[in-house]
Amino acid sequence: MIWATLQELLIQLYPYLEQPTSTMWLSIPMDTQLAVAMFKLATPTSLHHVGHPFGLGKLITKKAILEVCGTLQDMLGHTVLRVHDLLEVMMEFCTLGFPSVIVNH
């Protein structure tokens, strides 16, 4: 992801990401929360590995990821995440050999 994309997401999410009054959250800027969430979504690694470069513990990392992902889903899901034909997508997963995808005809 390029910096411009991260900045565009931050601009779109900024009105929806709430800053709790807890002192724990006051030191974590929203751009860091977004970067942590994007890092976790891009890599199949532990919370410790994701949070370490940002100086965050596992609990704070998890909370940042959940808050950003929840906001992405709630506020931007209709514009970013689109499945035009769910049956077609499910059939494609089946042809790729994913047995856990069940298609009801």
Buried (B, 14 or more C-beta within 10 A) or exposed (E): EEEEEBEEBBEBBEEBBEEEEEEEBEEBEBEBBBBBBBBBBEEEEEBEEBBEEBEBEBEBBBBBBEBBBEBBEEBBEEEEEEEEEEEEEBBEBBEEEEEEBEEEE
